[in-house]
Amino acid sequence: MSEVIEQRASAAPAKKRLGALLLDRGAITEDQLRIGLLELKNSNKPLGAILIELGFVTDSIVRDALSENTGQRSVDLSNAVLDATSTRIVPQDIARRYTILPLSYDKAENHLTLAMADTFNIVALDQVRALNGGDLRITPVLGSETQIIRIIEQYYGFELSIDGILQEIETGELDFDSLQAGNDEYSHPMVRLINALLADAVQRESSDIHFEPEEAFLRIRYRIDGVLRQVRSLHKSYWPAMVVRLKVISNMNIAESRAPQDGRISISLVGRQIDFRVAAQPTTHGENFVLRVLDRQKGIVKMEKLGLSDDNLNLLRLMLARPEGIILVTGPTGSGKTTTLYSVLNNINTEGVNIMTMEDPVEYPMAMIRQSSVNESVKMGFGEGIRSMMRQDPDVILVGEIRDHITAEMAFRAAMTGHQVFSTLHTNSAIGAIPRLLDIGILPDVIAGNLIGVVAQRLVRKLCPHCKQATIAGDLEKKLLGIEERTEEVRIFNPVGCDACEHQGYKGRNSVIEILKINGEMDDLIARRAGMREMLITAKAYGFQPLANDACRRVLDGTTSLEEISRVVDLTDRLGG
């Protein structure tokens, strides 16, 4: 492994020599270092590579030690997958000469993430810039030399684009035996096809990948910004081999095709670790596969970055200040509930707090938080999981979802015994959570006093900043937006479509949120089973802002369009007399 070693100490701002650093971390003994230094005298290899060859340390130990010492971010390349665009930017001879690996390229930003065995090799950086016009922005990350060399050997020389791989498959025959074997499997075009599709979906910021077999062809769709978009149609003959590959990498039973299966894939794409939750479902024309993209970088964001209004952010902080009770997040599937909950947990995650979660399954691993997955095969459901967690001395408990009476009862019991509890519930609005809890058998006296508040949310697509078009709001638009009393011209924006947004008119998503904080008067209404209308009037009297209000705020500030919020939020009651 080519690292910043003793001979290059003057070129890199290393604080310690590599040998001393590994000694301090307890990775090697003094005897092992002495052996390594003796070998160093008779070798032109760096000390890190020698220690790895001797079997004293692993690639990852040396890489992490150097990363900590130099302040450079390191990356594990053991499961890295490259794409065709990146490898075109850094030719094979340059990659081999300088031991560098292009991980991802953002065309819009003209930005390349580059894994390097020596991140202070200015010559290598200048050479890559010179080959690409000189204005290329490069972010170097520290990688293991042995891993970089292995991946260069594995990837370069093979076709990586989806069209090129399909052409290769059409001109050759598929060998199922080599597809399941682990030796040199990357030479098989079907392996590269699956990798290329996964990389393409992640680069296009998809949340889900659908492989849908029809009678005569295979449809491939990505869910981008909440909307399914067909990206490919392949001949049905491709699908059996693709199924085998998907099952192999997600640890499913390749012999089982009549029963649903679940799996998980973890690979390094676009320069970072990406997980996929995989579900296979038998259908009329074959097994249907849906992959949920679990991108840790996007799944855990700061609470301030959730896009809440100042009033809602302050209200949420006020609710979090309560030491015990339950906070619910509601909304349909794919409305960002998990992201909101993880952001809240990340906000309160400190050394002095024991946070435990029971999820189905764990989506994003988080440091210091004890996370458990529901496992029905060993009778570990949400109810049993909460009961078990109560004996682990928790301060905060996250229950992935309240689905039934047992889970709800255990969650409220935890809240009543001095814990702060977070969970999700499937309802259409914040106030709708209360009749839903009553419906699944929670007594109104238990809800009152223990429910801190409810957050209801949706995700709306953001207008593309490059092509959105301004227009003057008419009388109908003003009425829908709740600003009919304003006499001056009000500008709102509509989608158009351009290359930057793939001619969709939208790029990215934002949350629209309503927060219902339960106060004493609301507790009284809950205890006497008041109707939703009465609760809504009382909540509004205390400043409750419905979901539609937050959505309209997004239209008026130019973030999204009236058409888009109408797709996810009911505005029809604003038209009624």
Secondary structure, 3 states (H helix, E strand, C coil): CCCCCHHHCCCCCCCCCHHHHHHHCCCCCHHHHHHHHHHHHCCCCCHHHHHHHCCCCCHHHHHHHHHHHHCCCECCCCCEECCHHHHHHCCHHHHHHHCEEEEEEECCCCEEEEEECCCCCHHHHHHHHHHCCCCCEEEEEECCHHHHHHHHHHHCCCCCCHHHHHHHHHHCCCCHHHHHCCCCHHHCHHHHHHHHHHHHHHHCCEEEEEEEECCCEEEEEEEECCEEEEEEEEEHHHHHHHHHHHHHHCCCCCCCCCCCEEEEEEEEECCEEEEEEEEEEEECCEEEEEEEEEEHHHHCCCHHHHCCCHHHHHHHHHHHCCCCEEEEEECCCCCCHHHHHHHHHHHHCCCCCCEEEEECCCCCCCCCCEEEECEHHHCECHHHHHHHHHHHCCCEEEECCCCCHHHHHHHHHHHHCCCEEEEEECCCCCCCHHHHHHHCCCCHHHHCCCEEEEEEEEEEEEECCCCCEEEECCHHHHHHHCCCCCCCCCEEEECCCCHHHCCCCEEEEEEEEEEEECCHHHHHHHHCCCCHHHHHHHHHHCCCCCHHHHHHHHHHCCCCCHHHHHHHCCCHHHCCC
